[in-house]
Amino acid sequence: MMRGMFSAISGLKVNQTMLDVTANDLANVNTVGYKSARTTFQDSLAQLQRGSSGANQSSGGSNALQVGLGVQLGSVDNLMSGGAPMTSGNPLDVYIQGTGWFRVGLGDGRTLPTDFQYTRAGNFTINAGGQLTTQDGHYLVGVGATATPDGSGGFTYAPNTTDSYITIPPGSTDVTIGQDGGVSYIDQDARSATFGQRVVSGYLALGKFSNEGGLQRNGGSLWLPSASSGPVTIGTPNTSGFGQTNAGMLEMSNVDLATQFTTMITAQRGFQANSRVISTADEMLQDLVNLKR
């Protein structure tokens, strides 16, 4: 059978994959914290018809003669650029301006998770126990706050290095999240020593990776570390190497509609061209069969 038919079949497969990736990006154009992807191709092995030769006394030499054997999928790259911020007005919505990923995990609300996932989707909520969670129930894990008396009956707060759930006591008012990741509220418990004061319950913790493109998608706008991403480094917002957190805003998808429509047309044209090659090869094979007759 003609080599061109095999090459065209491989072209159909990879252009179909390109369309699949593009379709997924377009479907998630309004997904909070979504990161788009890019498909690249690479050629397959080529069949050597004649090797190259150098110049000699009777010839000036010749280049190798090779026939390509099609195309294969090179990569599906995650494009980790930041999405556009959208103002929501919800104090529990958080936008990371710069580097960093929120750290979340499944648990019982008492024992900290052992397996963490990471997300840029900052549309958080408070559960019945007062803990900050994602919309699908993953607990937001930050670090604790160390309180130091300020000499006038109040306290100053600073992040420590102890992993902690972020908990807002029921009945508290005026919940805010600062650019340094501090989650604070006005204490309305009359039995508390901080009654009527602003209390910091903890700080958001951000993770960063040496190769963000190596993270693996896990659905629900969640990502998992991999051997390619490297180990996670944990820190608090607005410190060296980490972005600041802006409350009342969300990071939207970084999908570029114009680019995706162009890619979709390119995939369609590539698929059509390879389909035409198969039809042509089929007609040529039919001509060969008819010669025998």
C-alpha positions as CSV (number, residue, x, y, z in Angstrom):
1,M,0.0,0.0,0.0
2,M,1.2,3.6,-0.6
3,R,3.2,5.2,2.1
4,G,1.3,8.4,1.5
5,M,-1.9,6.8,2.8
6,F,-0.2,5.9,6.1
7,S,1.2,9.4,6.4
8,A,-2.3,10.9,5.8
9,I,-3.8,8.6,8.4
10,S,-1.3,9.9,11.0
11,G,-2.2,13.4,9.9
12,L,-5.9,12.7,10.5
13,K,-5.1,11.5,14.0
14,V,-3.0,14.4,15.2
15,N,-5.3,17.0,13.7
16,Q,-8.2,15.4,15.5
17,T,-6.2,15.6,18.7
18,M,-5.6,19.3,18.0
19,L,-9.3,19.9,17.5
20,D,-10.0,18.0,20.8
21,V,-7.6,20.2,22.7
22,T,-9.1,23.4,21.1
23,A,-12.6,22.3,21.8
24,N,-11.8,21.8,25.5
25,D,-10.3,25.2,25.7
26,L,-13.3,26.8,24.1
27,A,-15.6,24.9,26.4
28,N,-13.7,26.4,29.4
29,V,-13.5,29.9,28.2
30,N,-15.5,31.1,31.3
31,T,-14.0,28.6,33.8
32,V,-12.5,30.3,36.8
33,G,-8.7,29.8,37.0
34,Y,-8.6,27.6,33.8
35,K,-5.3,27.3,31.9
36,S,-5.4,26.8,28.2
37,A,-3.3,24.3,26.2
38,R,-1.3,24.2,23.0
39,T,-0.8,21.2,20.6
40,T,2.5,20.7,18.8
41,F,3.4,18.1,16.2
42,Q,6.6,16.4,15.1
43,D,7.5,14.3,12.2
44,S,7.8,10.5,12.3
45,L,10.8,8.5,11.2
46,A,11.7,8.8,7.5
47,Q,12.5,5.9,5.3
48,L,16.1,6.1,3.8
49,Q,16.1,5.5,0.0
50,R,19.7,6.4,-0.6
51,G,22.4,7.5,1.8
52,S,24.5,10.6,1.4
53,S,27.9,10.6,-0.1
54,G,30.9,12.9,0.0
55,A,32.8,14.3,-3.0
56,N,35.4,12.1,-4.7
57,Q,37.5,12.1,-7.8
58,S,34.5,11.4,-10.1
59,S,31.5,12.9,-8.2
60,G,30.7,16.0,-6.3
61,G,28.7,14.0,-3.7
62,S,25.0,13.8,-3.0
63,N,22.5,14.3,-0.2
64,A,20.5,11.6,1.4
65,L,17.2,10.7,-0.2
66,Q,14.5,10.1,2.4
67,V,10.7,9.7,2.3
68,G,8.8,10.9,5.5
69,L,6.4,8.4,7.1
70,G,4.0,10.9,8.6
71,V,3.5,12.9,11.7
72,Q,3.0,12.3,15.4
73,L,1.9,14.2,18.5
74,G,4.8,16.2,19.9
75,S,3.3,17.7,23.0
76,V,0.2,19.2,24.6
77,D,1.7,22.1,26.5
78,N,-0.1,23.8,29.4
79,L,-0.1,27.6,29.0
80,M,0.3,28.9,32.5
81,S,0.0,32.7,31.9
82,G,-2.4,34.6,34.2
83,G,-6.0,35.0,33.3
84,A,-7.8,38.4,33.4
85,P,-9.1,39.6,36.8
86,M,-12.8,40.0,37.2
87,T,-14.3,42.1,40.0
88,S,-17.0,40.2,41.9
89,G,-17.4,42.2,45.2
90,N,-17.5,38.9,47.2
91,P,-15.0,39.2,50.1
92,L,-14.3,35.5,49.9
93,D,-13.2,35.6,46.2
94,V,-9.4,35.9,45.9
95,Y,-7.3,36.7,42.9
96,I,-3.5,36.0,43.0
97,Q,-1.7,38.8,41.3
98,G,1.6,37.1,40.4
99,T,3.1,33.7,41.2
100,G,1.4,31.2,43.4
101,W,-1.2,28.5,43.8
102,F,-3.8,28.0,46.5
103,R,-3.2,24.8,48.5
104,V,-6.3,22.6,49.1
105,G,-7.1,19.1,50.1
106,L,-9.8,16.7,51.3
107,G,-10.2,16.0,55.0
108,D,-12.5,15.9,58.0
109,G,-12.0,19.4,59.2
110,R,-9.9,18.3,62.2
111,T,-6.9,16.4,60.8
112,L,-5.0,18.2,58.1
113,P,-4.9,16.6,54.6
114,T,-1.8,14.6,53.6
115,D,-2.3,14.9,49.9
116,F,-2.6,18.4,48.5
117,Q,-3.8,19.8,45.2
118,Y,-3.3,23.3,43.8
119,T,-5.6,25.7,42.1
120,R,-5.8,29.3,40.9
121,A,-9.6,29.3,41.3
122,G,-10.2,31.6,44.3
123,N,-14.0,31.4,44.6
124,F,-14.1,30.2,48.2
125,T,-16.9,29.7,50.6
126,I,-17.4,29.0,54.4
127,N,-18.8,25.7,55.5
128,A,-21.0,25.0,58.5
129,G,-17.9,24.7,60.7
130,G,-16.6,28.1,59.7
131,Q,-13.8,26.8,57.6
132,L,-12.8,28.1,54.2
133,T,-13.4,25.6,51.4
134,T,-13.6,25.5,47.6
135,Q,-16.9,25.2,45.9
136,D,-16.6,21.4,45.7
137,G,-15.7,20.9,49.4
138,H,-11.9,20.9,49.3
139,Y,-10.5,22.5,52.5
140,L,-8.2,25.6,52.0
141,V,-5.0,24.9,53.9
142,G,-3.0,27.9,55.0
143,V,-0.7,28.7,57.9
144,G,-1.4,29.9,61.4
145,A,-1.2,33.4,62.8
146,T,1.0,34.3,65.8
147,A,-0.6,37.0,68.1
148,T,1.6,39.4,69.9
149,P,0.2,41.9,72.5
150,D,0.6,45.5,71.3
151,G,0.6,47.0,74.7
152,S,-2.8,48.7,74.4
153,G,-5.1,45.8,74.9
154,G,-4.9,44.6,71.3
155,F,-2.7,42.2,69.3
156,T,-0.5,42.3,66.2
157,Y,-0.4,39.3,64.0
158,A,2.2,37.6,61.8
159,P,2.2,34.3,59.9
160,N,4.0,31.3,61.3
161,T,5.0,28.1,59.6
162,T,2.4,25.7,61.0
163,D,-0.1,24.4,58.5
164,S,-3.7,25.2,59.5
165,Y,-7.2,25.3,58.3
166,I,-8.6,28.8,57.9
167,T,-11.5,29.1,60.4
168,I,-14.0,31.9,60.9
169,P,-16.0,31.5,64.1
170,P,-19.8,31.6,63.5
171,G,-21.3,35.0,64.2
172,S,-18.1,36.9,63.2
173,T,-18.6,39.9,61.0
174,D,-16.6,41.9,58.5
175,V,-14.5,39.1,57.1
176,T,-11.7,40.4,55.0
177,I,-8.6,38.9,53.2
178,G,-5.6,41.1,52.9
179,Q,-2.9,41.4,50.3
180,D,-0.6,39.5,52.6
181,G,-3.1,36.6,52.8
182,G,-4.3,37.4,56.3
183,V,-7.9,36.3,56.9
184,S,-9.4,38.5,59.6
185,Y,-12.8,39.2,61.1
186,I,-14.4,41.2,63.9
187,D,-14.8,38.9,67.0
188,Q,-18.5,39.0,68.2
189,D,-18.0,36.4,71.0
190,A,-18.6,38.3,74.2
191,R,-16.8,35.7,76.2
192,S,-13.6,36.2,74.2
193,A,-10.6,38.3,75.2
194,T,-10.7,39.8,71.7
195,F,-14.4,40.7,71.7
196,G,-15.0,43.6,69.3
197,Q,-11.5,43.5,67.9
198,R,-10.2,42.5,64.5
199,V,-8.7,39.0,64.8
200,V,-6.5,37.3,62.2
201,S,-7.5,33.6,62.1
202,G,-4.7,32.6,59.7
203,Y,-2.9,33.3,56.5
204,L,-3.4,31.9,53.0
205,A,-0.5,29.7,51.9
206,L,0.7,29.7,48.3
207,G,2.7,27.1,46.5
208,K,5.0,27.6,43.6
209,F,6.9,25.2,41.3
210,S,10.1,25.5,39.3
211,N,8.2,24.2,36.2
212,E,4.5,25.1,36.4
213,G,3.9,23.6,32.9
214,G,4.7,20.2,34.4
215,L,1.6,20.2,36.7
216,Q,-1.0,17.7,35.8
217,R,-4.7,18.6,35.5
218,N,-7.0,16.8,37.9
219,G,-10.4,18.3,37.0
220,G,-12.3,20.9,38.9
221,S,-9.7,23.5,38.2
222,L,-7.3,21.4,40.4
223,W,-3.7,20.5,39.6
224,L,-1.4,17.8,40.9
225,P,2.4,18.0,41.2
226,S,4.5,15.7,39.1
227,A,8.1,14.7,38.6
228,S,8.3,17.3,35.9
229,S,6.9,20.1,37.9
230,G,9.4,19.7,40.7
231,P,8.7,19.9,44.4
232,V,6.4,22.7,45.8
233,T,7.7,25.6,47.7
234,I,5.3,27.1,50.3
235,G,5.1,30.7,51.3
236,T,2.7,33.5,52.2
237,P,1.4,36.1,49.7
238,N,3.2,39.3,49.1
239,T,6.6,37.9,50.2
240,S,9.6,37.3,48.1
241,G,8.7,35.2,45.1
242,F,5.0,35.1,45.8
243,G,2.2,37.2,44.4
244,Q,-0.2,39.2,46.5
245,T,-3.8,38.3,47.1
246,N,-6.6,40.7,46.1
247,A,-10.0,40.0,47.7
248,G,-13.3,40.6,45.8
249,M,-11.7,39.5,42.5
250,L,-11.4,36.3,40.6
251,E,-8.9,35.1,38.0
252,M,-10.8,34.0,34.8
253,S,-9.7,31.6,32.1
254,N,-6.6,32.6,30.1
255,V,-8.2,31.2,26.8
256,D,-7.7,33.6,23.9
257,L,-10.8,33.2,21.7
258,A,-9.1,34.6,18.6
259,T,-6.2,32.2,18.9
260,Q,-8.5,29.3,19.5
261,F,-10.7,30.0,16.5
262,T,-7.5,30.2,14.3
263,T,-6.3,26.9,15.7
264,M,-9.7,25.3,15.1
265,I,-9.6,26.4,11.4
266,T,-6.0,25.2,11.0
267,A,-7.0,21.8,12.4
268,Q,-10.0,21.6,10.1
269,R,-8.0,22.4,7.0
270,G,-5.3,20.0,8.0
271,F,-7.9,17.2,8.5
272,Q,-9.5,18.0,5.1
273,A,-6.1,18.0,3.3
274,N,-5.1,14.6,4.7
275,S,-8.6,13.2,3.9
276,R,-8.0,14.3,0.3
277,V,-4.7,12.5,0.3
278,I,-6.4,9.3,1.3
279,S,-9.0,9.7,-1.4
280,T,-6.3,10.3,-4.0
281,A,-4.2,7.3,-2.9
282,D,-7.3,5.1,-3.0
283,E,-8.0,6.2,-6.6
284,M,-4.4,5.4,-7.6
285,L,-4.7,2.0,-6.1
286,Q,-7.9,1.4,-8.0
287,D,-6.1,2.4,-11.2
288,L,-3.5,-0.3,-10.4
289,V,-6.2,-2.9,-9.9
290,N,-7.8,-1.9,-13.2
291,L,-4.5,-2.3,-15.1
292,K,-4.5,-6.1,-14.3
293,R,-8.0,-6.3,-15.7
